[in-house]
């Protein structure tokens, strides 16, 4: 049997989770100024989703793409694709940084190239 306190805590967790999911689905920008979360992949030349936007073709797995401007932030929402980002052109440099299939973050350094990979 559940105690009344456990039921209240469970309900509070459910309400908090529902509110967080609704906030993501509503497409509102967060306090840091990010654009609304949308399906697909986007690389930004500025911090926190600002600057020139490069839209990524998430169906183009494995092909290396060199950017015309370095990317400083990334936003991706996909159940089937992630990004590997490289500091050098032609997918060169140190070990690539991987995004995961749901991410909105500033990058640890400027990235000059990327490829689409499976999560």
N, C-alpha and C positions, 0 to 999 in steps of 0.2 A: 504494500500500500504506500501511496505517496503522502508525504506530510503536506499540510497547507503551505508551508514555506517553499517546498520544492515546486509545487504547482505555480506559485507566484513567480519564482525565479525562472521557471520554464517559460511562462507567459511573457515575462520581461525580455528574455532572450529572443523569443519569436517576434515580438513587436520591434525590437531593435534591428533584427535581421531584415524584416520586411521593410522598414524605413530605409535601410541602407540600399536595398535592392531597388526600391522605388526611386531613390535619389539617382542611382546610376541610370535607370531606364528613362528618367525624365529628361536627360540630356542637358542638365544645367551645369554650368562651369563651376568648378570649386573655387575656394578662396585664393588659390595660387594663380588663377587666371587661365587655366587650361581650357581649350575648346571642348565642346561636349563630346563625350565618349561615343564613338560610332563604329560600326562594324568595318573592318579592314585594317590596313596598316598605313601609318603616316610618320614620316620623319620630318623634323623641324630644324631649321637652321639656327633658331634661337632657343633660349632656355624656357622651360615650362610651356611647351607647345606654341611658341611664338616664332615669327620670322617666316621665311619661305618654306612652303610645304611641299614635300615630295610624297605622292601617293604611291604605295607599293603594290605591285601585282602579286597577290598572295598565292596565285596559281602557278607562278613561274619558279618552281622549285629548283634549287641548285645553281642557277645562273648568277654569276657575279655581276653586280652593277656598281659602277663608280659614280659618285654624286658630283654635281657641278658645284655645290656648296657643302661644306662639312655639316653633318647633323649633330646637334647638341641635345636633342630630346626626341623621344619616341612614344607613340601611342599605337597599340595594337589590340584588336579584339577579334579573335578568330579561334575556333575550336580545332582547327586542323593545320595551322601554320605558326611558325615562330621566325624570328630574324636573328641572323648572325651578323654582327656589325664589326667592321675592321677600321683601325686608325689609318691604314695605308690604302692607296688606290689599288685596284685589281685584287681586292681581298687579301692584302698582305699586312704584315705587322705582327704584333704580339697575339697571343691566343685571343680569338674573337670573344666579344661580349654577346651573350644570348638573351633574348627578350622574354621568352615564354610566350604563351598564346593569348594572355591577357595582361597587358602592362601599360602604364602611363608614368614615365619617369625621365628624369634628366640622365644623360649618359656620363660615364666617369671621365671621358675625354672626347674630343672632337673625332667623329667617325667619317671616313671618306668613302667607304664602300660597304656593301651588304649583299647577302644572299638569303633567300627564303629556304627554310628547312622545316622538317617535321618536329613537333614539340617533344 
